[in-house]
Amino acid sequence: MAGSVLCALGMVNFEALLQDTPLPDKRLRTRATLLFQSLLQGQTANSLGMLSPADRTQESFTRGAYRFFDHQEVTLPALHSPMQAALKQLVCPERRAYVAHDVSVLNYSGHERKEDLIPVGNDHTFGYELFQSLVIQGGRPLGAAFTELHHSHGLLSSESTDILPFTDHLEQTERAIDAIEKLLPGCQLVHLCDREFDDLQLLRHLAERPYVIRCKHLSRLVTVHGEEQSLRHCADRVKLREAGEVVRRLEHSTQTYTLWVGQTVVTMKGKSLRGVARKKKAPKDGKALRVRVVVSELRQPGKEPLRWVLLTNLKDSALSVVESYLERWKIERLFYLAKVGFRLECWHQESAPRIARRLLLVQLAATAVYQLSQATDEKSVELMQGLAKLGGWSGRKKTPIGPTMLMRGVLLFLATMQLLQLHPKKELLAIAKSLEPFLGPILRRQEKL
């Protein structure tokens, strides 16, 4: 029921796409559809973390889910194919789309049964590394086009049935870029990366593709008007001009900054040093690159400015380049939705392959929630606001409805519907009466409401 409700409001029928998934038999395709519906209905911190449909017992559903996530013929490319099909429907080729690439740490330090964890974050934290590429168009996140999970045996990729060797996140990014360009040919894609992806070899890989990358290596030598100097010195000489205001949304508040921007052009040449420090690779030569450098500062009175140095080959104005980079924040919200809304770090599957299979179904569920949150017709907006209020939304128009808040409302509504399917009204009232000695004050408060 959950999938049907959300898919009816969205642009993509995910259940139909799951039925077309290239899994080996109909039974597995049906199980994938049921699990997708269950992921929309709710998450718990038990071994599988999903609610069964009303017409199935929890025990039988849990056993079926366990077998599905452990099934060797349930490949990651097969589970990822519905997302690929959905993105082909959702992305408009005539309009620019952004692809944000990033890595997030999954902390499973408290999970003793997972034997394929790797050190993440620091020496005391163990888990997995999740690499994803989120497609964004018109300010709206559409879905994760590429997913890889790093564990002790290598990489589990949405693009491969085999375990891939892990070299570094830069190589993952290059693989993601090539895969997404192949998935969405002819689309106007702009690749967005944070500062840890500032690498000369990656810039050369992106030379013919639009990109915006935040600069990390400001000590890198570049050439400006025939003079060799550090990129930091070059950026410091750029004259900045006031260009408007930026509202930055934090977890519990918003902050307003004055935006100042400026730009210059440099030439980067020389050998890439990727992997040299770890003695895995020799310096790699390549052609000289002409790169725009956009310098921006977010200023607040009495505080140190937040300064970005952006590298790009876009021909847009400097202000538009900064606005394009701001789209990258949406992948942070995707990680937040997975970890908080879908409780990713509470999953008790005992290996990375099981986590990866469940994760790809979660990406479909996240896209369905995104579509509901982006509805614009009056009936859908009214429904969305009603669900958001169940999830804790205050009802104020100035307060945006985030996907996590909407998710909470959907979970509460669907859990209530499931309860009504399982128990007649008289039986529920009888249960409430029997619980009155323990929950009397709470039940009486609900009656008043």
N, C-alpha and C positions, 0 to 999 in steps of 0.2 A: 504493500500500500504506500509506503513512504516514497519509493522510487517513482511510482505513478503520479503521486501528488506533485512532487517537485518537477518531474519531467513535463507534466502537463503545463506548468507555468513557464518552463524554460524553452529554449530554442532547439534542444537536442533530446532525443528519446534515448537515454542511456541504456534502458533495458533492451531495446531493439538492437543497439550496438553490441551489447554483451551476448545476445543470442547469435550474433554473427562472428563472435570471437573465434579465431582459428585454434580452439582447443580440440583434442582428439575425438571427443564424443559429446552427444547432447546432454548427458547426465552432468558432466563437468560444467557445461555452459549454463545449465539450470542452477547448479550450485553457486556459480559465480554471481548470477543475478540475485539469488536469495541473500548472499553475503553482502552485496552492494546495498540492497534494501535494508539489511540489518545494520550496516554501518551508519546509514542515515537515521535509524531509529534510536541508536544509543550506544554508549561506550561504558564499560566498567573496567575495573582493574584486575579482573580474574584472568585465567589462562588464555581465554580467547576474546573476552571483552565485548561480546555482542549479544543483543537480545534476539530470541527466536521469534519467528512469525507466530501469530496467535493459533494457527492450525498445526503447529509442531511443538513437541515438548522441548524444553531447554536442553535436556540430556542428549536427545537424538540430534538436535541441531548442532550442539557443541562437538559431538563425535564427527558429524559430517564436515564441519568446518576444519577440525583437526586434520582429517584425511585430505581435504582439499589443499590446505596450506603446506602439507608434507608430500604432495603428489609430484613425482619427478617429471611427469608429462605436462604439468601446468607451468609452462615457460613464461619468463618475464616479458619477452616480446609479444606473446599471445595476449597476456593480460593488459599490456600497454596499448594494443591495437585499437580498443574502443576510444581511448583518449586521442590517439592520432586521428581517427575518423571524426571525432567531435571537433577537433581544432580545424580540420579542413572545412567543416561546415561553418564554424564560428568566425574564422579570420576572413576579413574582406580584403581581397588582393589589391584593390584600388587605393586603400588607405594604409598609412604607415602603421606598423606594429613594432613593439619593442620586445626584446627577449632578455630578461634579467637572469644572469648566471650567478650562483652563490653556493656556499657550503655551510652546513649547520651541524653542530655536534649533538649527538643523541647520547644522553647520559644514562647508562644502565648499570651503574656501579653497584646497586643493591640487588642485582639479579644474578644469583650465584649459579644458576643452571645454564646460563649462556656461556658456552666454552669457546666461542670464536670472537670475543670482544678484543678491541685494541685500545691502547692508551690514547685518550683524547683530552684536550684541554690542558691537563697537567698530570703529574706522576700519580696522582691519587684518584683520577677519574678514568673510568673505562666505559666503552660503549662502541658506537659506530659513527662514521662520518657520512652525512647525507648530502650529495651534490644534486642540485636541481636547476632546471632552466624553465622559467615561467614566461608564458606569452601574454602580453598586455596590449590592448588596442582601445583607443578612445578613452583612456584612463581606467579601463576595466580589466582586471585579471581574468584570463580565459581558462588557463589550465597549464599543468606542468608537462612540457613537451619532451622532457628528457630527465631521467632519474637514474642515479647510481648510488649504491650503498657499499661503503668500504668496510671490510671486516678482515679478520686475520688471514684469510686465504686469498684475498684479492678484492676484485670489484664485481658486484652483481649489477648488471646493466640492463636497462629497458630495451637496449638495442642488440643484445647478444644472448644466446642460449648457453654460452660458455662463461666460466669465470675468467675475467680479464686481469692481467697483472696491474698493480698500482704503481705508477711512477710519481706523479704529482698532480695537483689540481689544475695546473695549466694544460697538461695533456688531456685531462677530462674536458676542459673547456673547448679545446680544439675539436675533440670528437663530438661534443654537443653541437657546436656551431655547424659542422658539416652535416650532422644528422638532421638538424632542424631546417637548414637550407634545402636539403633534399626533400623533406616532408612537405614544405610549403614553397614550392618553386614559383618564381614570378612575384612573390610577395615582397613588399618594401619592409625588410626587417632591419632593425637597428639593435646591435648587441650592446648590453650594458653590463659593466663589471666594476667591482669595488677595487680598492687599492692593492689587495693581495694578488690581483691578476695583472698588475703592471709588469709586463715582460716584453722585451724587444722581439723575441721570436713569435710571441702571440700577436703582437702588433703587425708583424710581417704576414702572419697567417690571415689577419683581418684586412690586409691592405686594400683589397678590392670590395670589401663589405663595410657598410656603415657601422660605426662603433662610437661609444663614449666610455672611456676608462679613467677612473680616478688615479692620479699619479702617486706613486710611492717613492720611487727612486729619484729624488730631487737632486742628488749629487751626480746623476748621469750627465756626461758631457754631450752637448749639442752644438750645432753650428747655427749662428744667426748673423746674416749679412757677411758671411765669410769669416767671422770671428768665433773661435771655440770658447765656450763658457759652460758653467754648470747650469742645469735647468732651474735650480733654485735662484741663482743670480738673475737669470732671464725672467722668471716669474715675478721677482721682487721689483723689477723695473717696469712692469706693466701698469699703466694708469687705469685705475678703476673708476667707474661712474655709477651713480645710484640708478637702479633699474626697477625699483618697486619693493613689494613686501612678500615674504614667504611665511606661511603658517605651518609650523611643524607639529604634527600630532604625536604626543608621547603616550605612554601607557595610561596615565591618569590625568593628563592635562594637555593643553596646547600652548605653544609659545610662538610669538610673532617676531620676526626679524626684518631688518632692512637689508635688501639685497644689493650688493655692489659687484659689478662685473667688468672685465677687460679681456683683451686677447692679443696674441702674437702668433707668429709662425716660426717653427724651427725645423732643422734637418737632423734626423737621427741616423747614425751610421756606426759601423763597427760590428764586433762579434757578440752574439747572444751568449750570456754566461749561465743560462739555465742548466742546473744540475752540476755545474763545475765545482761548487763548494763541497758537495757531497761525493765528489770524485766519481760520479756516475756517467758524466758526459764530458766531451771536449768542447771548447768554445766553438760555436757554429757561426759561420759568416753568412752574410745576406746583403740584399740591396739596401741602399740608403732610402730613408722614408721622410717625406715632407709631412709634418704633423702640425695641426692647429693646437695651440695651448690656450685654454680658456681658464682664467683665474676668477674665482668668485669668493665673496666673503659675506657671511650672514652676521650682521652686527646688531648688538643690543647695548644701550647706554650702560657704561660702567662695567662691561664684561669683555673678555677676550673674544675677538671675532672667530667664528668658525670658518676656516679657510679651506677651499678646495682648489686643487690644480687638476684640470680635466684635459685629457688627451682625446682628440677626435679627428675624424676626416669628414664630418658633416659640413655642409655649406650654409647651414642655418645661421641666424644671428647668435651672438654670444649668449644672450638671454635665453633663446630657445634651446641651446645646448645644455644650459643649466637645468632648464625645465625638463628636458629629456632625461637627464641623470636622476632627477627626483623621482621618476617612475620606478627606479630600482628599489625604492623602499617597499614596494608592494610584495616583493619576494620575501622580505622579512615578515610581513603579515601572513604570508602563506605558511611559513615555518611555525608562526605563532598559532595559526588555526589548527595545524596538524598536531602540535604539542599540547595545546590547551583544549581546543574544541574536540579533537579526536583522541586525546590522551596518549599520544604516540609513545612517550617515555614510560608509560605504565603497561605496555603490552608484554605479556608473559610468554610469547612464543620463544622457543628455546634455541633458535638459530637464526642467523641472518637471512638465509633463503626464505624461511617462513615469514619473517618480518617484511622482507621485500615484496612477497606476493600480496600480503595484506595491504602494504603501503600503496601499491598501484591501484587497488580497488578504492582505497581512501582518497586518492587523487581524483577519481571520478566523483566520489561523494562530495568532495570539496568544490569541484566545478559546479555540481548541481546546486549547492548552497550559494555559490557566487552568483549563479544565474537568478536565483530567487531574490537575492539582495539587490540585483540590478534591474528588476522589473520596473517598467515605467507606466503601464496602463493602470487606470484608476482601480479596477477590481483587484489586481495583483498587489498594488501598493497598499491598499487597505488590508489585505490579508497579511502582507509582510509586516506591517506595523502592529497588527494584532499578535502575531507570533513573537515579534521583538519585545512587546510588553510582557509576555510570558517569560521572556529571557532576561528581564530586568531593565528594559529601556524605559526611560523616564517619560517619554511622550513629547519631549521638547523638540521642536523642529531644528533648533540649533545643534542638538546633539545627534551626530550621525549614527546610523544603525550599522554596526560592524558585523562581519560574518560570524564571529564567535558568539555575540549576543543573540543573533538570529538563530544560530545553531542550538543554543540552550533552549530557546522557545520552541523550536521544532521538536527537540527531544522530549520536552515536557508534554507537548500536545500529542505526539505519537505514542508516548508511554501511556497517556490517559486513554487514548483510543484502544490500545492493546488491552488495557485493563477492562474496559467496557466490553470488549469482545470475549474475554475470558470469563467474566463474572456478570450475571444479571444485576440490575439495580438493587433489587431486594437483598441479594446476597451481599452486595457491597455495604448496604446499610446495616445488615446484621453483623458484618465484620467490624464496622465502625463502632457499633454498640458494644461488642465484646472487648474492643480496645479502649473503651472510655475510661476504665480505671487507670490505665497507663498514659493515655494521650488525651485525657479529658479537656484540659485547658486549650490545647491546640485545636481539637475538634470543635469545641464551642466557639472559638474565635473564627473558624472557617464558616460555621453556620451563620454568624453575624454578617460575614462578608457576602 
